[in-house]
Amino acid sequence: MGTLRQRMIAVLQGSPMDRRQLSQALRISEKEVSAHLPHVARSVVSQGLGWHVQPAYCDTCGFAFKDRKRLSPPSKCPRCRTSRIVGPWFQVRAAIRGGHQG
């Protein structure tokens, strides 16, 4: 089975998942997922795999949080001030050769 973080990496090698989907797949809380994500990201990169974060966006106005570095979802949209934020989604990809990891 492996450790929780190893299982997170294995699950994320499929399709992209948000915190809720990860928590359901691993049967842990979203808060626990959030605590482990930064460590998983570092592990993935150190293993030579690609770490991809599809940015969160506002479901009301479509504003995308492209430059956000934190892995947790933002609470409000800076453009329209609503809290209807969707994402972000995380995925582990095959090894990247000298390219950009996004």
URCOR-V454657 format. One record per run of one state. SS is the DSSP state (H for helix, E for strand, L for the rest). FROM is the first residue (numbers start at 0). TO is the last residue. If there is no record, write none. Layout:
BEGIN
SS_FROM_TO + SS_FROM_TO
END
This chain:
BEGIN
L_0_2 + H_3_11 + L_12_15 + E_16_16 + L_17_17 + H_18_25 + L_26_28 + H_29_45 + L_46_48 + E_49_53 + L_54_55 + E_56_57 + L_58_62 + E_63_63 + L_64_83 + E_84_85 + L_86_87 + E_88_92 + L_93_101
END
